[in-house]
Amino acid sequence: MSVEDAAESWQVVDSVLEFAGTVLSLRRDTVRRDGDQFEREVVDHPGAVAVFALDEDERVLVLNQYRHPVQARLVEMPAGLLDVADEAPLEAARRELLEEGGVVAERWSELIDVHPSPGFSSELIRVFLAEGISVGKPDPDFRPQHEEAAMTVEWVPLADVVAAALSGRVRNGILIAGSLAIWATRHGNPYGSGT
C-alpha cells in the first residue's frame, strides 16, 4: 500500500439538504457501493487557512481563544475561514495574521494541508509558514468581536509548543499538525522518511 491519499468517489443516490447556515450547511447523502447502501451526514465547509508564524528566535505566535463547542480556551494559531469572495488562500492567511496577531511576514510558504474531521466534514485547512515577522499596520475597519475580543496573543518557543502537543496539554489539531511539521522540517524527522 502506498502511504498517500487518493481521490475516489462513491455513488450518491440521494442527497437532502438538512440545514443551510451562513457559513456551513449539513446534508444527508445516501451512498452506494457494491450493493451496500448507507447514509452519511456531511457538513459542507468553505475551507480555511491557518498561519504558523515563526520569528528569528524560533518562537511561534500563538493565540489563546475561547471555543464554545468544546467549552475551553484553546491555544491556537491565527486562522480563519475562506469566506471572502475571490480571496486567495494566501491573501486570507495574510489578513488573518494581521488581524489576529498584529504582525506581517516577508516570506510565506505552504506548510501542510489538513482535513481535520473527514468522517463528517469537507473542511480542508491550508497551513502556511510565515517568516520575517514585523509589526503590521492595523486595518482601521477591523474590530475584534465575540470570541476574538477576549483573545490573547503570545510568542512561545517552538520546542515548548511541540512539547505541549506531544504531552496532550494542547488539543487544537491544526496547532499540533503545524508544530510537528515545522519541527520535522527544521530539526529532522526522528522516524525517517517513511519509505
N, C-alpha and C positions, 0 to 999 in steps of 0.2 A: 504494500500500500504506500502511495506517495503521501507525504505529510503536506497536503496542500488542499485548500478549499476548491471546489469545482461547481460551476453553475449547473443547475438542474431544476426542472420544473415539472411537478406532477399535475395531472389534470384536475382542474377546478370545475365541478359540475354545477355548482350553485354558489352564489356569493350574496349575502344580505348585509346591507349597511345598518348596523345596530345603533351607532351614535356618531355624530359629526360635530366636533368641537372646533374651537378657533385654531388650535394647533394640531390636535390629534383626532383620529377617527378610529372607530372599532367596527370591524366587520366579522361576520361568521362565514367561513368558507367550508363547503363540502368538497372534500378532496378524494380522488380515486386513484388507486394504484394496484394493478394486478388483481382486480376484483375486490380488493379491500376498500371500503368506503367509510370515511370518518369525518368529523367536524373539527375545525380549528378556529379559535378566535385569534384575530390578528389586529394589533394596534399599528395603524399606518402612521409613520413618523416622518417629518421632513428632513431628518438628519441634523447633525450638529458638528461643531468644531470645539476643540479644546486646545489650550496653549500651555506647553511646558516651557516656561521662561527660565533660563539658566544664566546667571551672571558670571563674571570673570573669576569669582571666588568659588565657583561650583555650588552656589546656593540657588534654591528653587523658590519662585514666587508661589505661595500657597494662600488660599482663602479659607476662612472658617465661616461656614454658612449653614443656617437652619434649613432642613429639608423636611417638610411636613409629612410626606408619605412614609418616612422611616422614623419620624419623631426623634430627630437628633440633629446636632450641629456637626457637620462633616468637614473634614479637611479635604479641600478640592483644588483644582487648577482653574484658572479663568476659562470659561466655556459658555457656549450659547447655541441656540437653535439656528438652523439655516432657514429663517422665516422672513427674510427681507428679499423681495422680488429681485431677481437677476444679480444678487450679490454672490460673488465667487467665494468658495470656502476660505481662501487666503485672506480676502478682504474682511470676511466675518471674523476671522481669528485676530486680525489687526485691531478691529473695532472692539472686540471683547477684551483684549489685553489692555487697551487704553481705558475702556470704561470701568473694568473691574480691578485692574492693577495699577492704573495711573502711569503706565510706562509704555514705551515704544521700543522696537527692536530693529537693528540694522540688517541682521541676517535671519532668514527663515528657511526651514526645510521641513518636509513631511517626515514625521517620525513613525507613526503607526496608525492603522485603521482598525477599529474595533466594533463588532456587533455586540453590545452589552447584554442583550436579552433576546437572542434569536429564536427562542422557543415560542415567543408570542409577539415580538415586535420587529418591524422592518428597520428600526433605527440603526444608522451607521454613523460613528463618530470618527472624524479625521483629527488626529492629534498632531499638532505642529510643534517643532522645536524652534524657539525664538532666542537669539543670542545678540550680543552687542546692545545691551539694555541701557536705556537712559530715560529720565523723567519726561513724560509727554505733556503736551498742551491739552488740558481738559476740553471736551466738547461742551460748549455752553448750553446745548439743547438736551444733554443727558442728565437725568435726575434719578438717582437710585431710589427704588421704591420696593415695598413689600419685603421679601427676604434680603434683597440686596442692600436695603437701608441699614440693616443690622450686621452686615458682613464685615469681617476684619481681614486685613492683608498682612502677611509677614514673609520675610525671606528666611529660609531654613536650609541648612546644609543638605545636599543631595544624599549623603550617607545616612543622615537621620531619617529622611523620607523613606529610603529603601528599608531601613531597619524597622520603621513603623509599619510599612506594608507587609514585610515578612513575619512580623510578630502579631499581626492582626489588630494593631492599635488604630489603624485607619482602614476603612472599608469601601471607599469610593473606587470603583473598578477602573475608571479612567486614570486616576492618580496612580493606582498600583501598576497598571499596564505601562503607563508612560514612564514612571520612575524605573521600572525594571528594564524597559527598552533602552533608556538612555544610559543606565548603569552598564548594561551589556555592551553598548556601543563604545562607551568611554573606558571601561575597565576590563573588557573581555567577558566572554560568556563562559562561566565556570563549567558548563555542561558540554562544551564543544559545539560543533556546527550542527549536530543532529543528523548528519548524513552517514 
